[in-house]
Amino acid sequence: MTQRASQTTTPSVEERALVFKAIGDPTRVRIIELLRSQSDEISGTEIAEHVGVSLALLCHHSSVLIEAGLVNKRKEGQTSYWTLNRDALASALGSLAVTSPADHS
C-alpha cells in the first residue's frame, strides 16, 4: 500500500485488495496479531519463533505484508525489527464498514 493509505484518505480498491490478500493467510494473521499485541518493535527472529515458521518463510510473508503497507520493517545489522502499521490496517478495514449514499446508487 502506498504512503497515502496511512493518511486520512480512503485507500483505493487496489490498495485495499493488497491488504485483504495479505490478511488472507493464517500465518500472516498470526503475525499481525502478534505485532498488534506489542507496544514496541519486535525482531524477525522473535516473530518467526512465535508463529512457528523459518526465517526464510518469514521473509516471504514480510514481503507481502510490506507491499500491503501493514508492516514497517527496519534493519539493524543482520536483525530486522518490525512494527504494525495500525493506521493502514484500520483504514483498509474501516473503509468497508463506512457507507455513503453513493454506495447505494
N, C-alpha and C positions, 0 to 999 in steps of 0.2 A: 504494500500500500504506500502511496506517496505521502510526503510530509503533510499534504493537505488534509488527509484523513484524520490526523491527530488534532486538527484545528476544529473550530466550531461548525464548519460546513458539513453537510451530509456527504458521506463518501459516495462515489459513483457506483453504479451497479457492478462494474468490473472490479472495483476495489473491494466491495462487499463480497463478491464471489470468491476473491482470493482468501478473505477471512474465513468464509464458510468452508472452503476447500481445506484450509489449514486446520480447522477445528473438527473436520470430518474424520479424523484419525484418532483412535483411542489413546495412543501414546502421546500425541500432541496435546490432547485434552488433559492428560495427566501432567504434562509439562506445564501447561497454562495454570492448572490448579495449584501445582507446587509453587510456581512463581507468584501467583496471587496471594499465597499464604505468607510470603516473605515481605518483610519491611525494607530489606536492603537487597543488593545483588547477591547472586549465588553462583558458584563456579560450575562450569560444564561437567566436571568430574562428579560433583555432588548431585547434579541433576541426573546424570547417567546412572549413578548408583541407586538413587531414589526410585526412578521409573523402571529400572532393570533392563537397560539397553547398553550396548557397547558405545564407546566414544565415536566410532565410525558411523554407527546408525544415528547417534545424536546429532552428528554433523549434518546428515541428510535432513533430519527433522528441523534443525535450526535454519537451514536454507529456506524451507517452506514458511516457517514462522516469521523469518525476517522479511521475506518477499511480501508477506501479507501485512507487514508493519506491526505485528503483535509483540515482537520481542526486540529489545535493544541488547546488543552484544558488544562488549569491548574486550580487547586482548591486552594482557599484561604478561610479556614473555611468552611462555607456552600455554598459559592458562587463560581461558575465556570466562568472562563474567556476564551473567545475564540478568535482565530485569524485564518485567512485563510492561508493555505499553498499554496501560489501563485505559487511557483516553481513546486509543484506536479501537480497542475491543468494545468499549461502551458505545462508541459512535456507530460502529457497524451493527451491533446487536440492537441498539436503541432505535436505529433508523427503521427497523422492521415494525416496531411497536407504535410508531408515530404515524398517524394517518392525517391526510389533508383532504379537503374537498376535491382536489384534482385527482386523488387516488380512486375516487368512485365514478369518474367520468368514463 
